[in-house]
Amino acid sequence: MLAGYLMPKTVEEILEREAVNSLENSDKQSLQNVYFKRVVLAAEIAFKLNQEPSLGRVKFQKLVYLCENAAEMHLESRYQKQAAGPFDNKFMHTIAKEFKKNKWFDVEKEIKTNYTRYKYTPLENAEGYKKYYENYFSQQDHRIQFIIELFRKKSTDYTELATTVFACLLELKSKGSDFIWQDLLNLFYAWSDKKKRFKEDEIRNSFDWLIENGLVNAID
């Protein structure tokens, strides 16, 4: 017998250990499934918008966040408050690898004189994700396509502003308190010092635009 290894003394202990192992494996499988669904959703965004000059890493991540909400995936806890708005750093660090592994897209870092951007170039199996997308998101596709088209021509700054306002509204809603405009402003400006570049009237206009386009419900 190996030193330090304790054999279970009863059948109950064996069954309990098997149950724990089964639960752990189930949790791991569930996380893997959620991760792959996110990759597939991201691929739909990249496929539809890869020809748009405004699609860089920041705008791409914001649209992933908004489309995940449209698909009711409830993944807000995975996002951190970063300068450009809600951002899932771990996911974004792996997405390029997943795209390339599946031969869907090549994510290239393009360095220009005044800026750096990421390009999403279709590879030979660029449409290979579609069978998964149709399986996962057929019921939410209309809403997802609406968001993609709504932001198609929008700049990175416009998308960042709208997504941050959206995230702030979700956070206020989760607290269950009555909506107060000043609370939204306070939360927005507390997000990051870089948010101070947006003026109050820009935040108000973005808020109104979100309501007009049905991304959030009208608030009295």
Buried (B, 14 or more C-beta within 10 A) or exposed (E): EEEEEEEEEEEEEEEEEEEEEEEEEEEEEEEEEEBBBBBBBBBBBBBBBBEBEBBBBBBBBBBBBBBBBBBEBEBBEBBEBBEBBBBBEEBBEBBBEBBEEBEBBBBEEEEEEEEEBBBBEBEEEBEEBBEBBEEBBEEBBEBBBBBBEBBBEBEBBBBBBBBBBBBBBEBBEEEEEEEEEEBBBEBBBEBBEEBEEBEEEBBBBBBEBBBEEEBBEEBE
